[in-house]
Structure formats: structure tokens, C-alpha cells
Amino acid sequence: MGVILTKPLMPFMIKSILERAKLYFPNTEIFSLDYSGEHRYNYAGLYERTCRLANALSDLGIKRGDIVGTFAWNTHRHLELYFALPSMGSIIHTLNIYLFKEQLVYILNHAEDKILFVDEDLIPAVEALKDEIPKVKAYVILTDKSSLPETTLTPVYHYEELLAKGAPDYKFPEDIDEREACFLVYSSGTTGMPKGYFYSHRSLYLYSLTICFADAAALKAEDSVLMIVPMFHAAAWAFPYAATLTGAKQVYPGIHPSTKILCELIESERVTVGNGVPTIWLGILNEVSSSGADISSLQRVATGASPVPAVLAEELDRMGVTIMHHYGITETTYGDTTYSKIRDFMKSWPKEKQYEQLAKQGIPLPLAQMRVVNPITGTEVKWDGKEPGAILWRSPALNYGYFKDEERTREVFDKYPGFIDSQDLGTVDEYGYVKIVDRAKDLIKSGGEWISSVDLENMIMGHEKVLEAAVFAVPHPKWDERPGAWVVPKPEFKGKLTKQEILDYLTKKLEEGKIAKFWIPDIIEIVERIPKTGTGKFDKKVIRKKYWKSSKRQDKLADS
């Protein structure tokens, strides 16, 4: 055995991120839209309010290891909770505000949250749960109003009143082990209720460092960062922590952020970096096209959760904006992901080929290790861009197991020892770039042949009149499954796009050898909108219910 060193003099702790920002960037601005207007302060102010919040939490009886829930939007108050709870040794649990009642009740009872922080406009949703969540002992309302709104929640406290009573100094513990849990998230699964997963101080610190890498988001003190990814999703990809670590300006869009509001914030706050799923950026570009909004300050776009459509890559490239396309899962947040970029030797390729390469999920960031293996033999697939396999992950920041869920821990963490099964399928090309074939649940098996919903969606979205397209399986008496598609036209083509135009477009792609005949959808519906999850992904289980509700195939009604 080699020499075992003593523990590090400075372990990875969330409080260290905030302390660094207060010390070196005290005057850097943090902006947040609030219920009645704008809220501006700085890192010195964030530190003081975080201390006040920690004192208030202590007065409410919160101790180290306790789990405290948030049911909230992207605001400065949510940011304060991001730091106060982990820094005092407790655990923040961010709840997805878009989940349905049964899921929320299950999650709150499973997590055993002691207190729930609730944004004012979300009070009715929590009131509908209160009689079924006995573990929650108190509620705190996040509002800028001087008095509490009427509510049946009890006991209930006013966030700002608690902070006003809290002392401006707090002695955060120094003896927290960097491996201690500090953040709890629940990810949806293909079956059953959401799974609980912990991030540790070490995890989130390493993820934050990774986001600062040049091949990730390349965050720096001079940046102005727009936080679009919901703070209830995967720690907002750890961007609030990474931005604080670097001392960058932070911009929070508040409640119900529309694409119009996002564009206005990019312009007014001179945003240089933004994070969000591709559908969000498509909406922003559409708003720019229709309103003439000025987003010229934007330099880099961090995106993921679904492939980058060629039309998005092309338009951002034309604007001189660098796309940082990443792929990961909730358990890895944004730091343990792949990244896709056009490398120097690819810059001589035709633009269309470059965009196709950029749409792939890419290669792992330095701290992550990925394998793509045959699900049956466990051997790695060929780097030929053709052979599909299961995508596996591991990294120094990835923690083992789900919270109080041994069965699904075995399914995901033990199936391939030493790795986590992403439950995605993908191929690897000759350069090592992985490409998602599909979520296992979203693959369409027609007559024994597989059809990738992702590839078909991207092809349809290449039509000049199409804004969005979602592809899904529909039942068929002979072939078992066939592809169906919901298509949203761009606003200027509303009422001017027909099913036949989509069929003609795909037939042309067939003639060009870019699609197989059996891939052409049996069903095409032109719709005003496609249902989405709280993180902006297409909610295909909602779509599938229309076609599979009378079927015995209940797996088609499960979450994607």
C-alpha cells in the first residue's frame, strides 16, 4: 500500500463558495425579478441574508442533517436557500413545481421534509397537499409583500420577517465532511414514483469547477449569467454555485418567465451566458425574430436535456454565439456530462456536417468517464456510429445509490458494477462522440425494426415552417408500433402548415436517402403546443395517453 495522506486542510464545502464571493467580489450584482418589480443586491448582501436565514432556520429548530423543502421559482430567495441550508449542515430539497399531486405527496412523505418554503403564487398547490403531508411541521412563504397572504397553511411564517429577526452573522460549521449530503433531488423514472438522489458538498463543488472549464460553460468573473434552468431541477445544473464560485453576475427571471421576459433580461442585464434546454432557446430566437429584441450581448449558450436541432445551431452560429451542448442525467447534473463542440479539424467540414456533429452529445468532460456497451454482453460497442449500446457513467463526484430505494439502486447502480446506467441508448462515432439514439422508453419498435424518435424529430424540425416536433409510438395491429408526430408551426406559419407538407418533406428526405420509408409517421397532427415537463422536455407520456389509453401496454403510459 502506498502512503496515505491526511485529510485535506480545506475540504470541499458549499460555504467556501459563498465565502470566496463575499471576500473577492462583494460588489458584483445579483439581479432577480420579484413579485412587484426588480431586486438588486450583491455578494456581500447575499452573504448577510444567508447568515440571517441560517439563524432563522436554527431558531425554527433545523439541525444538521435535517431535510428542508423548497417549492419555488428562480429567484434570489431561492439562491439564499441554496447556500444557507448546505452551509449550516442541513439538506436542501428542491421540489418540481410541475409534478402532479400524487407525486408531490409521495416525495414529501418519502423525504420527510421538516419545513417547506413556498413561493407566494404556489400556495394553492401546497394547500391541496397539506392534509396528506404530516411530516412537514411548518411553512415559510417567499414574498416581497409586507404581510402574509391569506392561507390555510399552518404554522406559517413570512420569509422576510424571519430574516429581519435573524442576526447578520452566523458561524457556519467547519467540521462538515465533504462527503455529507447537502442537496436532495428526485428524478422521474420509466416506472413508479420519482427516485430520491443526494448530491454531496464534494459533488456540487466538483460540478461547479467543471462548469468553469473552457469546454463546459467557461464561466468567469466578467460574465453575466441568466439562470433559465429551473432551480428545482438537478441543482439548476449547479450554475448558481459555479457563478458564485467565479464571482459572475447572476440574473434570475422570477415567476413564470416567458421568452419575452428572458429576451428583455438578456438585453437589459447584458447577459453573456445563459443555460436552458433547446426548446427554450428556440423560443427565444423566435421572439427575437418577431419582436426585434436585442440579445447581441449573448456569447455562450449552455444547453442539454435533448439534442440541438440543426436550425438552432445554424441560427446561433450566424449570430456568433457559441453553443455548449451537454448531455447528462439528473444524477450527474451538468458537471459530469459530455460536451459537444466543433474541433479545429472539423472546421473545414461543410456547415451542414458541422451542425450534425454538434447535435451529437459529444465526449465526456475531464472528470467524467463514459462507456457505451452492448446491454447483453457488456462489451463496448464499436466506434462506428452505428452499433447502439447502453450509456454508462462514473466520476469522482457521482454518489452511489438512491435514497431509501434499494430495488431501483440495484437496477441502475448495480447492473454494471462501478457505473451508473443512464437508461439511454447511444452510438459512438470514430471521434468518440456519443449520439443518443433514444431514451429506452421512447424508442419505437415497428415490425422488429427500431426507429429513433430523436432523429425523426430533428428531421421534421428542419422544415422551414416548423418550430417544434415530438415523435412517439402509436399502436398498430400488424407492426405493434408505428411513429406518430405532433408538429407546432412557427407563429408566422400558424394555420399555413399542413400534414401533407410534412409528408412531402419527409418523402423528399426518403428520395435523398436520409430516411427509411418505414420511418415516415402514420399519424401527423399539427398542434398549437406540445406538452412539456417542468424542465422543458417534451412530455411524451401525456401525448401517448391519447393513443394508448385503451391498450394493455401500460409501459407506454409511464414516464419517459
N, C-alpha and C positions, 0 to 999 in steps of 0.2 A: 504494500500500500504506500502511496506517495505521502507527501507532507500535507496534513490537513490544517488549513489556516483558520484562525479565529474568525468569529463573525465580523462582518464589515462594520467600520466605525460609523457609517451612515447608511442605514438600511433604506430601501425604497419605501417612502411613506407619502400619502396624499398631502399631508400637512406641509411637507417640504416644498411641494409645487407652489402652494399659496404663499408660503413664507418668502420664497425667492421672488415672486412677482411683487410682493409688498416692498421688499428691500431694494430691488433694482428698477422696477417700473411702477412706482407708486402713483404717478400721474397719468398713466395710459388709460384711455377711456374705455368704459363698458357701457354700451347702449342697449336699451330694452324698450320695446313698445309696451305700454301698460294699459289698463282699462280706460283711463281718462287722458292718455297722452304719452309723452316720452319720459323716460327715466334715464338720466345720465349720471354716472359717477366714475370712480377709478379703482385701481387695485388696492390703494390704501383704504378706500371706503368699503370695498369688498371684504378686506381682512377684518375691519372693525365690525361690520354687520355679521360676518361669520362667527366672530367671537361672541357677539351678543346672542346670536342664535344658539350657539353651543351652551351658553349659560342658561338660556331659556329652556332648552331641552333637558339639561340637568335638573332644573327646577321642576320639570314635569315628570321626573323620575326615570329618564332614559339613561341606561348604563352601557358599559362596553358589551358588545355582542348583541345588543338589542336590535331588532329589525323595525325600521320606521318606513312607512309607505308614502309615496307621492302620487298624486293624481292630477297632473299639471301640464301646462304648456311650456314652450321655450321662453323663459323669462329670467330676469336677474335673480328673482327669489328662488327659482329652481336651481340656479347656479350656486346660490348660497347654501342650499341643502346638499348639493353635490360635494361641497367641501366640509361643512360643519359635521355631518354625521360620520364620515370616514375618519376625519381628523381627531375626533373625540373617542374613536374606537368602536363606534356603532356601525350599523349597516344600513345604507340607503336602498330602498326597494322601489323602483320606478314602475308604475302600472300603466299598461297600454290603455289609453282612454277610449279606444275604439272597440275593445272587446265587448262581447255581449254579457249580460248579467250572470248567467250560469258560470262562465269562465272567471269573471271577477270574484264572485263569491268563493269559488274553489281556490283561487290563488291567494286571496286574503286569509282564508282559513288555513291553508297549507303553509303559508309563510309565517303566520301568527304575528302580523304587524301589531305593534303596541299603539302607535299613533298614525293617523292618516292626514297628510297635508293635501288640501283640496283647493284648486283654483275656483274662484267665485262662480264662474258661469257653469262649472261642472257639478255644483252642489246637488241639483236634482238627480243626477245619475247615481250619486253616492247615497242620497236619501232612499232610493229604491232598494239599496242593499243592506241598509243599517240593521235591520232586524235579523239578518242571516249571517252577520259577521261579529260574533260575540267577543272575539279576541281583541278587536280594536277598542281601546279604552278611552280615546279622546280624538277630537278632530280640530285641525287648525286651518282656518280659511285664509287663502292667499288673495289679498285685495289691496287696492290703494285707497279705498273709501275709508272715511274716518270712523264709521261704525259698522258693526257686523250686519250682513244681510239677514233677512228672516230665514230661518232654517229649523227643521225638526231634529237635526243632528245634536247630540248632547253626550258629554260635555263638549262645548265648542269654544275655541279661542280665536282671537284676532292676531294674525301674524305680526303686524306692525306694532301692536300693543305689547306683544311678548318681547320683541326686540327692544322697544323703548325701555322696558324694565330690566333687560339683561345688561350686565356690566360689559364695557367695551374691551376688556382684556380677558383672555382665557388661557390657562396653562394646558396646552394640548399634551397628552402623554407622550413620553419619549421611548417607552418600552414596548411599543406595538411591534409585533413580529411582522415582517413584510409579507409573510405568507397568510396572514389573517384575512378572512373575508371582509370586504368593505362595501360591496355592491352586489345586489341581487337582481337578476333579470329572469323573465320567463319567456321561453321561446315556444312558438307553436310547433306541433309535431304533425306527422302524417296521420296519426290516430290519437285519440284520447285527449286529455286536458294538457295545457301547456306545461313545459318542464322547467323547473327552477334550476338556475345555474349561478354560481358565485364567481365574481372577479375578486382577486386579492389586491392589496396595495401594490405588490410586485407586478401583478398583471397589468394594472392600469398605468403604472409608471412606465413599464417597458412599452406598452402600446403607445403612450404619449411620445416617448422618444422616437419610436418608429415612424410616427406621423411626421416628425420633423425631418426625416431622411429626404434627400433630394428626389429619390424615386417614389416617395409617397406623396405627401402634401407640401413638403418643403416649407413648413411654417417658420416664420422669423418675426422678430420684434416689429418690423416695419409693416407687417400685414394688417389688414382689416378683414376679419373672418366672419362671414354670415353663417349662423348656425341654423340650417334648414332641417337636417335630420332630427326627428323628434327626440327629445331628451329622455323619453320613456323607452327608446329603442337602443339596445346594445350600448348603453352609456353614451348615446349620441356619437357613436363611433370613436369615443374618447377625445373628440375635438375640444370640448371645454377644458379638459385637463391639459391637452397639448398646447392650446393657445395661451393658457395661463403660464405654462412652463416657459414658453418663449417670450412672454410679455407682449403678445399681439393684442390689438384692439379686438373686442368681441361685440358682435351685433346680434341681438335676439329679437325675432319677429313677433313675439307675443301670441295672442289668441287668434285662432282662425286665420292664419297667414295666407292670403291669396297671392296669386302670381303678380298681380298689380302691386300689392304691398311689397313683395320681395324685390321687384324691379325698382320701386321707389327707394327702398333701403340701399340697394346696390349703388344707386346714383347719389343719394344724399350722404351716405356714410363712406363713400369712396371704397367700397368693398373690393378687395383684391383676390380673396379666396372664398369659395362657397362650397358647401357639401350638400348632396341630395341625390336621390335616385334619378335615373334618366327621364322618367315621366315628368318630374318637376322641372327639369331643365328644358324639356320640350315645351312645356307650358310657358316658361319664362321667355324663350325665344319667340314663341307665338305672340306673347304680349308685346315684346319689342317690335315685332313686325306690324302689329295693329295700332300701337299707341305711339311708337317712335321713342320709347323710353331709352335713356342714355345709360348703358351699362359698360361704357368704354374703360372704366377703371378695372374691370374684372380681368385677372391674369390667369388664374388656375381654377379648374373645376374638379372637385373630388366626387366621383360618382361610383355607384356599385349597386348591388342587390339584383340587378338584371343587366343583360348585355346592352352595350351602347349602340343604338341604331345608326346606320351609316349617315342618315340625314342629320342627326345631331352632331356626329363627328365632323362632318363636312362644314356645317354652319359655324361651329365653334372654331374650327381651323381657319375659316375665312375671316373670322373676327380677331384672329391672333391669340385665342385663348387656348391654353394647354389643358388637355383632358387627362386626368389621372384616374384611369379606370381600374377599380379594385374589386376583388372577389373574396368573400369570406362567409362565415356563418356567425350567428349570434354568439356562440361560444368563443369565437376568436375576435369579436368586434372588428375594428378596422386595422389594428396594428399587426395581426397575424394573418395577412392576406397575400394574395398575388397582386401584381401590378402589371399593367399592360402599357407599353409605350413604343413609339417608333424609334428603333435603334438606328445608329448612324448608317449602317449598311443598308437599311430598309428605305432610306430617304430618296434613293434613286428609283424606287419602285413607282409604278403608276399610282395616282392618288386613290383610285378605287381599291387597289390591292392593299394600300396602307390602311385605309379605313376598315377593311375586312380584318386585317391583323389587329388593329386597335380594338375591334369589337370582341376579340378573344379575352379571356380572363388573365392571361399572361403567366409570369413566373413568380415564385414566392419572394417576398421581401426578405432581407437578410436574416431576421430572427426566426423565420418560419421554415418548416420543411414539409414538402408535399409529395405524396405518391399517388399514382393513378394505377389501380390494379384490377386484374380480372376478378370479378366477385366470387368466382367458383374456385379458381386455383390459387388466388392470392399473389400471382406473379405480375410484375409490372407490364403494362401494355407497351406496344411498340410506339416509338416516336414517329408515327406516320400520318397523324392527323385523321386517322380512320377508325382504329380499334377503340371502342368505348370501354371505360372502366370506372370503378368506384373511386371517388376522390377522397383521400385521407390527409389528415393534418396532424402536426405536432409542433411544439415550440417550448422554449423555457418559460413562457408566460401562460401557457394553457394548463388549466387545472383539471384534475380527474373527477368525473362523476357529476350526477345531478343530485339536487337537494331532496333528500328523503324519497328517493325513487330508484331502488336497486334494479328493478326489471329493465327500465329504459337505460340505465347506466350500462348494464350488460349488453344491451342491443347496440349501443352507439360507441362505447368506450372499450368494450372487451372483445368485440367482433374481430378487430385487427389489433392485437396487443401492441401497446406503445403508441397507437394512433387513435384519433377520433374519426369516425365515419361521418362525412358531411351529408351523406344520403343524396348527394348529387352524382350524376354520371357525366363523364367528360372524356375528351380525347387529348392527345399531346402531339404537337407538330414537331418538325425536325429541329426547331429552335428552342424547344422546351416549353412553348406557350400552351397552356391548357385552354380548352374551349369547352364550355358547358354544353352538353348535349341536351340535358333537361334535368329538372327535378324528377326523381324516380316516379313521383305521383303524377307528373304532368306529361310524361311520355305517352304517345298514342300508339297502340299496337293494333295495326289493321291487317287482318289476314296473316298474322305471323310476322309482319314487317313493321319495324319501328319508324315512327315519324316524330321529329323533334319540333315541339311547339315553338321553341325559341327561334329556330332557324326560319320557320314559316312566318312567325310574327315579324321578324326583321325584314323578310322579303316583302310582305304586304305593306309595311311601313315605308318601303322605298317608293311607293306610288306617290306622285306629286300632290294628290288631293287628300292623302291620309295623314291624320295626326297620330292616332294610336290604333293598335290592333292586338287583340287577345285571341290565342288559338287554344282549343281544348278538345277533349274527346267527346263524341256523341255516340250513343248506342246504335248498332247496326245488326240486323238479324243474320246476315251472312258473314260479314267481316269482323264481327264483335264490336269493333270501334272504328269510327271514321273521324277525320278532323272537322271541326266547326270553327267559325271565326266571327268575332264581333269587331266591327270596324267603326272608328269615330273619324268623321271628316274634319279637316281644318275648318275654322269658322267661316272663312270666305267661300268654302265649298259646301256649306250646310244646305241640304236639300238638292245638291247638284252632283252627288256621288251615288252611283247605282251599284247593285250587286254585279251586274253584267260587266261593268268596267273593271271590277276586281278580278272577275273570271277571265276577261280578255287579257288583263295584265299578267296573270299567272300563266295563261296559255302561251303568251309570248315568252315568258321565262322558261316554259317547258320546251319550246322550239329552240331556245338558246342553249339548252342542255343544263340549265341551272336548277331544275326541279324535276322530280319524277311525277308521272301522271297521277299515281295513286296518292300524292301529297295534296292535290287540289281539293279544297274543302267541299264537303257535300252541302254544308249549311253556311251561308254568309248573311249576317244581319248588320245593317247599317244602324248604329245606335248613337244617341246623344252623348252618352258617357259609359265608361267601363267601371264597374265597382272596384275599389281599391282597398287594400288593408291600411292600417294606420301608418305604415311606413312607405306607402306609395306604390307597393307592388300590386299587380293585378290580383284580385281576389277571385280566383277561378272556382273555388268551391261554391260561391254564390251563383256563378254562371252555370256550373254543372248541374245544380239542383233543378234548373228548368228542364233539363233533358233527361236526367237520371232518377228523378224522384219516384217514378213508378217501377224502377229497376231493382233487382235483388243485389246489384253491385253496390253495396254500401261503402266500399272503399272509394268510390268515385264522389261520394258526398263528404269525405273527410277533408281536413285542411291540407293545402298544398305545402 
